[in-house]
C-alpha cells in the first residue's frame, strides 16, 4: 500500500526541480563577481530544500537516505578541505569569499548537500528522470539563445539586463569555454539517452531531446573549444566500452548495431575537431580567455611546497591561488600583456589543488572522483540486467564533468553539474552492487521516546542552522545591491550618498573585507573634495579629521579580515599617501602599506612605483618645510629631502627591474632627476644604459623624457620614435611625441598622435582635452596640470 505523500518532502522536491531549471538559465541582476549571484541564489534554494526535508523528517519520524562508499569519500574530502581552510592564509576567503568559487569550502558543502538531497528525496527513477529532462530542456533553451546571440548578436539577457549581459560571449554559465564544456556534458547525456530510450515514452519527448542534442552540438561547433572536444572524446571512449555490455554489439539480425556505428562516428568526429584549429562554420569574436600554463602552475605549486610541511600537506588554503600566483609567478609573465592579470586558478582545477589544498587535498579529491567512477562503472559492467538509458547517460555526463575539471579551471556550474550527476546516479543505480561497493536504501525510524527526543533536538539544530544560512544569504544579496548602488552614486559624484550606501553594505555583510575596502575608496574621494574646499578658504578641519578617522577604521578592519590581500595594503599606502601633505607621520604608514603589498606581490611594478611616488610626495612636503624654516634648519631638511628622493629612486628602479617598459616608473624617475637638479647626470646614466640595452623600450622612453624636460626636443623626438619602433602602441611615447609636434606648430601631426593615443585609451579625459585644444587653436596643455608637478605618467 502506497504511503501518503508528505507535503514538506514534496515541496523539497519541487525546489530541486527549480534548481534544475535555473542552473543553466539564472542570471543575478547585479554582477559582483563571476559566480556570486548564481552561488547565492542556488545555495539558498538548496538550503530551502534541505530545511523542508528536515521538517518532513520531523513529521514522519524517520530518515530515508541512500548509503554508498561515495558518502565516506565525500566526508573525507570535506574533512581535508575543512582543515586546510582553518589553517589557510585567509580562512574567511577559503570558507566563503574566494573569487574562485569552485574551491572554497562553502561550495563544496553546497555540492555535497545537493548530492545527498537528490539521492534521498527522489525515491524513484521517474523522479530522477524528470529532473534530468528539466535540466536538458532548460539547457537547450539556453543553447537556442546562445546560437541567436553568436550568429545575430542579439541577446535576450542583454535586453533584460544590459548592465550585466554585455558582450557577445556572455552566458549565465560563465566564460565561453566553460559554456562549451557544459554543452559537451549535456550533449553526451542527451544523445546516450536517445540511443535506447525507455519504452512508452511519448514521441514528442524524443523529438525535443533530438532537437536539444542538435542544439548542443551546433553550439560546440560554433564555439569550437578544443578541450570541449577532448572531453567529448573521453566520454565517447567510455560510451564505446559500455555499449558492448549494456546493449550488445549485434542487433536482432546478427549485424553490428547502429549504436556501435554511432559511437564510432562520435569518436571520429571528436578526433577530427580536436585537430581542426580554426573556426568551423563562422568566426565569432569571443572574448579571449586566458589561464596560466601548466608549467607556470607547477612553478607556483612547487614554491608553495617549499614553504614547509603544512603547505606541502594542506596547501595555502582553498581559493587562495591568486595570492600564491602573486608571490610565485614566473617573472617572464611581466613581459607579456598579462603582467597585471590576477589568476584565481591555475591551468585546471585539479592542477590548482596541490597549491591550495596540498597533497592531502589532491588525494582526497582524486579519491572522491575515483571511488565514484569505480562504483558506478562496476555497477554498469557487472549488472546482469538491462538498466535502461538513464544510468548510462548520467554516468557519462559525470565522466564529462570530471574530465573538464582535469583539463580546465572549472567554474561553479561545472562543479554543481558534477554533484548533480552523483546524486542522480545514487537514485538510478540504487540497489546495485554488493557488500561495501553497493548503493543501499536505508531508513532510520524514531519510535522510542528517547530516540524521538534526541533526534528532534538534532533536527531542530540543523533547522536553525539552515535558517541562519538563509538569513546570511539574504544579507549577502542586500550587501551586493547596496554596493552596486553605492558605486552608481560615486560615479555620479554624490559622495555622501555613496558612503551611506556602502556603509549599509558593511552592515549587511560585515565579514567581507571588500565592503570595507569600498568604503575607504569612497572616503578617499570625500577627502579629495575636502582638500579642494580647503584650498578655497573653507574651514573643513573637523570634517577632514572625522573622515580620515572613519577611513582608518575601515582600512584597519579590511586588513584584519584579509591580511594576505596585497591590494588592501596597497590601498593603505595610497590612503596615507593622500594625506602626507597634511598629517605628520602619515608617510610612515604609507611606506609600511606599500612595503607589505610588495612582500605579497613582489613582481607587480605598480606597487614599487606607487611606493616611490609616495616618497616624492613626502619629499615635496619637506621642500615646503624648507621654504618656511629658519636658515639653521634648512640644511638638515635638505639632506632629509635628498635621502627620501634617493630611496624613492631605488624603489622606482625596482619597478623597472621587474618590468623594464613600465612607463609610470620611468616618468617618476625623470621627475626625481628634476627635483634633485641632476638631469644632466641622469641623461648620461640613461645614455650609458642605452648602449648596453639598445632594444629596451623603457630606456628609450625615459631618455626621451629627460631630453624633453631639458628642452632638447630633437633628441627627445628621436628617442620617442625609437620607443614606437619597438612597440607601436606605446601610448606615453606617442603622447610626448604629439606635444613636440604641437610645440613646433605641426598641429596635424600632433592631432594624429593624440587620436592614436585615444584609440587605446578611450576614457582618458586629458587626451580628449588636448585634442579639443589643438582643434580650437589653443596650446595643447592649456587648462591642464603642468607635467613638472605630476606624480603619474599622462597615460595609464
Steps between C-alpha positions, in 0.01 A plus 500: 500500500643839398596739777323840506701782344673721754440858390832626638693230315299578188583871533869414546492306171333791322783729614752256353313504170526879510878457541502285184326775304708789636844335489558585131275806476523709816680833492537721805401855401811651664841380386727503807726215396476219247302250708379709796133536409457142381679364803284697745166423332568133425646459848187653653276263302700196609480613863122554466465147365709369789290688757178360350655153502586536870145608578370194316727281716348656811147433376573140393732396780746333266803572280526349155828516309721303264830372633807450284881520528476839331358646821814393687720644226302826513542514879877455462505773234312744724727416793823571311363818341367608841839459669668681210247783541573535872876518431459715187684823423151656511246272671200718413604505134535122496167453674273744321652795315744361240450621144578145387164367617575142394758446773367669809359286777148646480468391135618151585248477785229627263589233243507213750171617654339513155629151423352364825167676446461364147591149618263514797194697388457332162360155573454375141672512164209691355566788741869500408403482133273802538791696650726400208238598241449841662876554502532397133203712386614814684856447373367461146311827539827665600661333199245655264556842658876471464477395135292811431747708699806361321359521147287816517649685798158515666482406866180469700710533816655822369151631430382426854824568690718734292731582793585133552469319167742703291712350225433228244662235719272549802316199640355410841730197509815711490775562242449361151741211553316383812176525302648261240596254773148516644347435157739206450374339823135567412547370145645169616221468759226567245634297209581191710149510641364507145701189407258283698213706644251323729194351336177687540652848485297746298636574157506879557746452787735309269474770234574773752801303625624460142464874448682566828790275397520680165505839674779390737707362210449812290621717789807279530574564133450876539719535810747233383693471824763230469475374859121460461563261210759315708239464777253367243766261370571365849129456572460329161769247589304407814184481291664265249605268780161503671304420187640146478371420849173689521364468146715239328706541186252316273143593425209258464609397148855417607648813342710763669259731684451854369578617851856377460532688174364810671753473786780450248384804301497706818859399573613582146319835507662592831849408374454702181371803691793483744734521200319793330638829631292767328125575514272232361202695362537870568754697697345647815696765692494340842693681774839348573521267798842439650638281775852426626690233313552161660867582557406838652250327729759244606746780578248641748426155644867416553565833675202450732636155587833659596331707770491204739331176598155649559475664154638180348221294656212752514599781263446872548124462542205442262449787260833672574679429171485871413720578802737217406514628142597849612777359716645242266407572138768480232669844458479450124123557525577870557627523143158399366167680483384289796746658744225645720245218461407334828443129441265343755570147374781317326497312173209285621311440821689178575835665416413780746417273794859408602574868563178579685417179690831316479574136435232382744235717335597377154490137616162555668358649181646229278372239745152651493477502120680165470264324743201647315617386156597155628169445681277603210712337231507177701123513527451554126748229399402233753124547505322196357192694392440777252491817706367737234645813346484741794780341710734484199431853380528655847822311568654627177395857586680449833809374313488810278487727808796315655703532180416872488641569846817311408552711188346838583479745794135409544239741631201458732264352240739217404550408866127508574436284193750246634320473836157498332606200291627322813173555684292379207720192453429402861132487404544336160737229626345440840515138607795422276828344607579286800665541837696822547478587130125541490231768510239408759182666619499559873222610732554605861177513702454680830250301704616516860448819704876539547581469130215734413625762745867482403429490126265797534771703673754418228254577221393827663868597529552443129175681425626801692832473317322490165290804585815683612668417168195630313513822702870533417429448129237773510754728669756426228249594230404822681867588540562441130203718403609779735855484362373533145286799598795654685728492198224636276477798736878532515523513120236771502708704742258454794769403748290532816224284356759247383650478848154445648429212261842343556455525878174308455690232307741464792212467746344223288825301458754623751740208446579579136822699477408642158206698641731674748744558216225662293424736787863611506482575127192719549646677802821572308284675240340702779844593637603624155189718481569633853855590397364690200257692723778578744707647216215747443511618861229286664543387859486121460741384771246310710337336198844403370598340831172308529522367145862395542417326829209309341714397204776377732249281688367349177852441373605334824195274496566397139865407564402312818250292302739414218864581583634300203326719241760725335240745366395591855854593606543684173186695579638579845807642329287706260273629779780624721683634193196721438532660843881522521493876429257559787571254784836454667616137492258388226799413283603220737164326464504556125847347462402211729187425293694494175775291661253229605332513160839450333572202726174336389532596133870563435474486119236770462685810372211731588545433873869596492410802286229621737734448794758718324229756419405528867864579572488784245187635673685492834805668343276778367361548848854529636571758228208709625634473855844610373350809338339594831783397736774707650838495335651272767243230434509507121816297461373202702162517325677512164703192587184320607327597175788371287510177700128442445532568127795261470303229679205563269736475204608154614138390534423620149803316368357183658180564305702530181692187599184287506347668192747702290234668283287629790441862397376619842831412664709662226290816520556532875872428467520800269301705754747406773790607276335840464448532876860407571623745240718238331312451175832514315653213693175310468519542121855366494400203715206407277711554185751248639215258571385544140835372373464176697127455423422664164167318468368589846184703438494632856847650466401662169194660661686621809783647295252675274324638805826636645586663168149648491537646848837649398328659197712288266201422279685362197668226702181444698311447174757244385472302824120501503502379139749231600261388775215486248713293262516241779129525581260699281240505780724658766257782581719713726766530229231612252370749759833681529566472128168677447604777741825547307309532171261748664792714624633517144162606366437172315147462633391239245780264606427572868129430458582175321717384792242589765221334300710184498549529878123545543438181302674298771381720789141599413417614855797734540346845544835678487569374148152611396569845645831523311329409173232761569769761568690417182189507283395828661831673428616496865819372660496123545528511881281803561287440808694185588725439802866567402707187447768618742266468798359161399554184701356268236565447132234662280368171360437184699 
